[in-house]
Amino acid sequence: MTEERRPGRIEISPTAIASIASQAVLECYGVVGMASHTLRNGLAELLRPTESPRKGVEVGFAEDQITIDLYVIMEYGVRVSEVAQNIMASVKFSVEKALGIPVAEVNVHVQGLRMSDHAQ
């Protein structure tokens, strides 16, 4: 009787997934930065460079599928729907390529629009 050997298992933390996702977001045209998912006094708060951009990402797992919520601040004057679609496609591609696990949903929450420093 031969015993079936299991090769083990791989666990990927939500923080690791958030790192991949936030990097993909920050490389997208029209994105000023990541935002906190909570609005204070109705104003979006751009995360400072010293803060982790992963704070603007929430990762959820359900039945072997990943859902990702992104909280972003976009450049004022961009077509928000197109930038959001690009973010969704880029994050889905990056995470699936890195992990080999399907991403069920990527939700983009636009927390605000800002004039970037170079546009002023």
C-alpha positions in Angstrom: 0.0 0.0 0.0 1.5 3.3 -1.1 0.9 6.4 1.0 -0.1 9.5 -0.9 2.2 12.4 -0.1 0.9 15.9 0.1 3.4 18.5 -0.9 2.3 20.9 1.8 0.5 24.1 1.5 1.2 27.7 0.7 -0.3 30.5 2.7 -0.4 34.1 1.4 -1.1 36.9 3.9 -3.6 39.6 3.1 -0.7 42.1 3.6 1.3 40.4 0.8 -1.6 40.7 -1.5 -2.2 44.3 -0.5 1.5 45.1 -1.3 1.1 43.7 -4.8 -2.2 45.5 -5.3 -1.0 48.9 -4.0 2.1 48.8 -6.2 -0.1 48.1 -9.3 -2.4 51.0 -8.3 0.4 53.5 -7.8 1.8 52.7 -11.3 -1.5 53.7 -13.0 -1.9 56.9 -14.8 -4.1 59.4 -13.0 -3.6 58.1 -9.5 -2.2 60.7 -7.0 -2.0 58.1 -4.2 -3.8 55.8 -1.8 -6.3 57.0 0.7 -7.5 55.9 4.1 -10.8 54.0 3.8 -12.4 56.2 6.4 -13.4 59.7 5.5 -12.7 62.3 8.3 -15.1 65.3 8.3 -16.1 64.2 4.7 -12.5 64.8 3.4 -10.3 62.1 1.9 -6.9 61.8 3.6 -4.0 61.1 1.3 -1.7 58.6 2.9 1.7 60.2 3.6 4.8 58.6 2.0 5.9 57.5 5.5 2.7 55.5 5.9 2.2 52.2 4.2 0.1 52.5 1.0 -1.3 49.1 1.9 -3.5 50.9 4.3 -5.6 52.0 1.3 -6.2 48.3 0.4 -8.6 45.8 1.9 -8.3 42.1 1.0 -11.0 39.6 1.5 -11.2 35.8 1.0 -14.3 33.8 0.2 -14.4 30.3 -1.2 -10.9 30.3 -2.7 -11.5 33.7 -4.3 -10.0 37.0 -3.5 -11.8 40.4 -3.4 -9.8 43.6 -3.2 -11.1 47.0 -2.3 -8.9 50.0 -3.2 -9.2 53.5 -1.8 -7.6 56.0 -4.1 -7.2 59.7 -4.8 -7.1 60.6 -8.4 -5.7 63.5 -10.4 -8.2 66.3 -10.9 -9.3 66.4 -14.5 -8.8 62.7 -15.5 -11.7 60.7 -16.7 -12.5 58.9 -13.5 -14.3 55.9 -15.0 -11.4 55.1 -17.4 -8.7 55.4 -14.7 -10.8 53.2 -12.4 -11.2 50.6 -15.1 -7.4 50.7 -15.7 -6.8 50.2 -12.0 -9.1 47.3 -11.8 -7.5 45.5 -14.8 -4.0 46.3 -13.6 -4.5 45.0 -10.1 -6.4 41.9 -11.2 -3.6 41.1 -13.7 -0.8 41.7 -11.2 -2.3 39.7 -8.4 -3.3 36.8 -10.6 0.1 36.7 -12.3 2.0 36.8 -8.9 -0.2 34.3 -7.1 -1.9 32.1 -9.7 -5.2 32.6 -7.8 -8.2 34.1 -9.4 -9.4 37.5 -8.3 -13.1 37.6 -8.1 -13.6 41.4 -7.6 -11.5 44.5 -7.6 -13.5 47.5 -6.3 -12.2 51.0 -6.7 -13.4 53.6 -4.2 -12.5 57.1 -5.3 -12.0 59.0 -2.1 -11.1 62.3 -3.7 -9.7 64.3 -6.5 -6.5 66.4 -6.1 -4.4 68.7 -8.2 -0.9 67.1 -8.2 2.1 69.2 -7.4 3.4 69.3 -11.0 0.0 70.5 -12.3 -0.2 73.6 -10.3 
